[in-house]
Amino acid sequence: MNHRHDRTRLVSTQIHPKAGWRALPLVLLLLLGACSRPSDEEQIRAAISQMQQAIEAGKPADFMRHVADDFTGDNGALDKQGLHNLLRAQVLTHARIGISLVSQDVELQGDRATVKVAVTMTGGSGRWLPERGSMQQIESGWRRQDGDWLCFNAQWQRSL
């Protein structure tokens, strides 16, 4: 191995010192952007997206990771266990579930948030066309708990 040739190659590919200083702000900006924590709204939107994916994948337990232990829903008619049972029944009834978010509004109030979503839900045997579908308006209450955003209340109403 010719060490002189290797050293020459290294020297010829080095960046000019002034060019490196000009690129430093860009590199720092990229690093800081990659390390920054998502905003509260982004965290809530990510949790909702994960919940949607969990139901579509037929995994209600994954959905429930974003639900607080003291959850109430449907005007107090449903607690966390009741919601879990409802989701399991839907997964067992429909081979395929599809959820499309039509609109989503997140309103933050400190460590709490109100989320309003309009969704289209479909279910069926998994064939080309779903057998059932509906549009729902869902309003949910969220709170930050131990660094995570959890849904503690939800009300829903069929709109179509």
RARAWO-V755581 format. One record per run of one state. SS is the DSSP state (a for helix, b for strand, c for the rest). FROM is the first residue (numbers start at 0). TO is the last residue. If there is no record, write none. Layout:
{{SS,FROM,TO} {SS,FROM,TO}}
This chain:
{{c,0,1} {a,2,11} {c,12,15} {a,16,34} {c,35,38} {a,39,55} {c,56,58} {a,59,63} {c,64,65} {b,66,72} {c,73,76} {b,77,78} {a,79,92} {c,93,94} {b,95,108} {c,109,110} {b,111,123} {c,124,130} {b,131,144} {c,145,146} {b,147,157} {c,158,159}}
